């Protein structure tokens, strides 16, 4: 399990549902510095839940509270303003723009802050991109290199940098190592652990069961759009699979 020491509860989700996406009666907490894994079979509702928490498909029932403040998330802009970031599963469609330079990709989610009306601060953009290139060890020719020229693992790091630039308190990662090689996977895992150690709350969605078991402090298991169990991070694969198949009563840990 993760090496972080979880702090106070940051996110509280109570009986949240969204009829449009099939999410129903979901309740769990995530603490600052915690990696909360979300496991389950394909179609279990994990990505749909992430989209609800990011305001893409707003909840129509239940409560979402962040740092003690109840939120009514109606759009990604509102989620970002409250400190929620979401790195989606489909990197090439939603995570990065392959034709644009790394620098433009990194600042995409904070454009309005970095570039006030009628100001183009390319120096600031380049500096920020360089900071993330160094911090996340992105292998590239420099901030002006098109993202399409990078390997899958380095593209994923740029997608991560784009959302870390918003200075989030809660980071939702949907299949963060899908389609990357073993070396890049290890690097991304180290980055996620370090972010949690620095106090970020992380929700990690993955179809890779060893990844969920190896990275998570606690594991929420979804089936049929709801949470069937919350298990300790050191749970074994059969226990998680039993919950994913809906054969475990909803629990807590």
N, C-alpha and C positions, 0 to 999 in steps of 0.2 A: 504493500500500500504506500500511498504518498508519504513524503517525509515532513510535510507541513504540520504545524500545530494549530488546529482550528481555533478561532476566537469566538466573538459574539455572533449570534444569529444575524445574518444580513438579509436573506430572502425568506419570506414566509408565503407559502402558497396554500390556500385553504379552499377545498371543495370547488376548484376551478373547472369550468367546463366551457366548451365552444362547440355548439351544435354543427356549425359549418365544417369543422375539421374532425369531428368525432371524438374530441377530448372530453372526458367526463369524470367528475368527482375526484380530481387529483389534489392531493395534499402532501406537502413535504416542506422541509426547511433546508437551507444551505447556509453554513457559517463562513465568515471571512476566513480566508486561508485554507478552506476545505475544497477538495476535489470530490464532487458528487457525481458518480458515474450513473449513466442511464443506459441500462441494458434492455434487451428484448428482441423478439424476432422482427424481421422486415414487416412493416405494416402495423406494428404494435402501437404507433402513435407518438414516438419519441420526437421526430422532426416536427410533427404537428404541434406538440407541446412547446417546443422551442419557438415556433412561429407565434404562438399565443403570447409567450413571455416577452417577445420582441415587438409586439404590437402589430404584426403583419396580418394576423387573423385574430382580432380582439376577443377576449373572453366575454361570454354573455352571462356567466354566473360565477359566484365565488369571489374570493378576495386575493389580491397580490399585494404584499407589503414589502418594501425595501427600506432597510435601516429605520424601521418603525413608522414609515410613512406609507399610507395606503395609496396605491396607484390605480388609475384607470387608463391603461395603455391602449391608445387608439391608433398609434402610428409608430413606425421605427424612430422617427424624429423625437417623439416623446420618450421612448425607451432610452435613446442615446442621451437625451438631456438629463435623465435620472441616473445615468451611469451604467446602463446595460449595453453590452456589445455582443454581436452574434456573427460567428464565422460559419457560413453555410456549408452544406455538404458538397454542392456542385461548384467547385473552385472556379472552373473555366466560365461558367455562366453567371455566377453571382459574387465570386470572391475577388477576382482580379480582372482588369481589362488588359488583355495580352498585348495589344498594339501600343499601349501607352507606356511611358517610362516608369521605372520604379518610383521615382519621386512623386509623380502625379497619383499613382496608385496609393501610396502611403498616406497622402493628404486628402484623399477623396472624401472621407467622412467628416473632415474638419475644415472643409473648404471655406465656409462662411466665416469661421474664426480666423483662419490664416490670411484670407484675402478679404478684408472689409471692402465695401463698395468703392470702386475705382482705384484700388491698390492691388498691385501684383508683386508679391514679395517672394520672388523666385529664390533669392538667397536663403530665406528662412525655410522654404520648402526643401531646398537641397540639403541644408544643415540637418533638418529633422530626418530626412531620408538616410543621410549618412550615419546618423545616430543609431537608427534601427538596423541598418546594414551591419554595423559593427556589433550592436548588442545581440542580434539574432544570428550573427555569423552567416549572412546571406552571401553566397558565392556569386559574384557578378562583376562586370567591368566598371560599374559605378552607377550613381543615381539616374543617369540618363539612359541606361540600358533598357530596352523594351522588356517587359515582363515575359513576353513570349519567347525570349532567348534563354530563359532560365530553365533549370530542371524542375520536375514536379515538386520536389521537396523545398526548393528555394522559392517557387511560386507560392507555396503554402505559407512560407515564412513572411512573404510580402503581404498576403491576405491577412495574416495575424497582425502584422505591423499596422496595417490600415485601421484595425479596430483598437489596438493598444494606444494608438495616437489620440483616441478619444478620452483616454485616462479613465477607463471603466472601473466599476467596483465589482460588477458581475460579468463574467465572460462565459458565453455559451459556445461550445465548440462542437460542431456536428461532423463526425467522421474526420478528425483533423489529420489522420495519417493515411487516409485512403489513397491508393495509387502512388505512394512514394516508396523509395527503396529502403532497405533495412537501416542503412546508416542515417538517412534523413529522419526516419521514424524515431530512432534513438535520440537524435538532436531535438526533435519536436517534443518528445517526452521530457527531456531535461528542461526545456524552456517552460513547459506547463508546470512542472514541479517547482521551478524557481519562482514563477509568478504567484503560485499558491503560497509559497514560503514568504513572499513579500506581502501577503495579506489579501490577495485577490480571491474572490469566491469563484469557483469554476464548476460549470456543469459540463461534463464530458459525455457526449453521445457517441457510441461506437458499436458496430456490429461485430467487432473483433473481441471475442470474449476474453482472451488473455490480456488484451489491452485494458479492458474494464477492470478485470481482477487485479492487475498489476499496478494500476494508476490511482484507483479510487480509495478514499477514506471510508465512504459508504456507497452502496449501490442501490439505486431505485430501479425496480424491474417493471416494465410496462407490458401489458397485453390488452388488446381490444380497446385501446384509447384511455385506459386507466392504469393506476399504479397498483400492482398486485402485491408487492412486497418492498420493504426497505431493509437491506441486509448489510452486515459489516463488510468492510473492504476485503477482509481475508477469507470471505466465503469461498466455498469450492464451486467448481463449474456445474456439477449436478444440481446443487441447491438453486443456483441462478437459473438454470434451464427449466427446473420444475416450476419456478415462479413465472418464467417467460411463457410457459405453456398454460398458465392460469390455474395450476393445481396447488398453489399455496395461498393460504388466507392472507389478507393484507396485514402486514406487520410493521414494526418500527424498531429502530436500533439507534 
